[in-house]
Amino acid sequence: MAAIGLDHANLRTDRAGMAQLRDFYIRYVGLVDGPRAALSSFGYWLYAGEQAVLHISENRAGESAQTGVKTTFDHLAFNCAGFEQMLQCLQQDGIPYRLSEVPASAGFALQRQIFFHDPAGNGIELNFTA
């Protein structure tokens, strides 16, 4: 058995947080709110093209966000287009970010990267092939 690809990431929070995260990922990552399977829980599926890459789910009954949990999770990464437009959007809205470049090397094109955090503190990496 072997994985053949990454399907999606899931973020879980209360309803107010869900709406905030949905709007954030639509505006600052360019994902699109799309169809969701007929599940009994409330949530959103955000798409990059034809793939639902980010699920946002409501906390289960009695569940709250865990704090102070040690994890190795650092960020979600997305392939993107429109580098200058994204920078302008982040600057206009006062979203702090950091820029980086991955130099071209055998089999890899130069990539420009933008790093920032969503309202829940999750890291986001946007990759733009130069």
N, C-alpha and C positions, 0 to 999 in steps of 0.2 A: 504494500500500500504506500502511496506517495501523494502528497498534496500536488495539485496541478494548477493552483492559482489562489490568490487571496480574494475572497468573496465580498466581505464587508466588515466594517467596524460598528460597534453598538455603543451608544452613550445612553446612560439611564439617569433620570432625574425626575423632579416633580413637574406638573403641567406647566407652571410658569417658566421654569427653566427650560423645558422642552421647546416652548415657543421661542424663547430667546436664542437657544442654540440653533433651531431651524432657521430663523431669520439671519443669524450671523453667518452660517455656512452658505446660505443662498447669496448673501451680499458679498462676503469676503473670500469665498472659495469658488463661487460660481456654480454650485450644485443646484439642482432643480427638484422641487417637491413633486413626487410622483406617486403612482399607484402603490398600494400596500396590500399584502396578503390579508385575507379575512381572518384576522386574529381576534381573540377576545379582549386583548388589552388595547389601550390607546397608544398611538405612536405615529411617527412619520418615517418614510423612506425617502432619502435624498439621492438623486441620480447624477452620475457623470456619464453622459451619453445614454446608452441603453442599460447600464448597470446600476443597480441600487447599491451604492458603495458605503452609505452611512445610514444606519438605523438609529432613530432617537426614540427611546422607550420610556414609559412612565414607571416610576418606582412601584414595586409590588406593595401590597397592603402591609403596613408596619415597617417597611424598608425606608431607610434614609441614607443619604450619601455618606460613604465612609471617609473619614479624615485621618490623617496621620498614618496611612497605610503605606508600607514600603513596597515599591514596585520598580520594575526596570523599564516600564513604559516611558517613552520620551515624546513621540509625536506621530501624527498621521501625515503621510506625504501624498501629494496629488500632482499629476502631470497637468500643466496648464498652458494657456495661450494668453497673450495680452499683458505682457510684463509692465509696460509703461502705464496702462490703464489701471492695473491693480495697485501699483505704487501710488498713483494719484488718488485712488479711492481710499487707501489706508491713510495717506497723509491728510486728506480732506476731513476724514472722520476722527483723526487723532489716535489711530491704532498704532501702538509702538511695534516696531519690527526691526529685524536685523537682516542684512544682505550678505550673501556669500556666493562664491563661484566654484564650480567643480571644473577643473581644466580638462580640455579635450585630451584623450589618450586613446590607445589602440581600441577601436570598437566603440568608443564613447564620444559623443559630441559635447562641446562646451555647454554647461548648464548654469543658468543664473537662478539663484534661490532666494526666496523670501521666507523668513521664519517669524512667527508670532504666536499668540495664545488666544484661545477662545474664551468666552466669559466664565467657563468652568475651570480654566487653567490648563486645559489640554494643549499640547504643542501641535502646531500646524507647520508643515513645510510645503511650499509651492515651488515646483520645478518648471523652468522655462528653458527649452532648448534654444540656444542662440543661433 
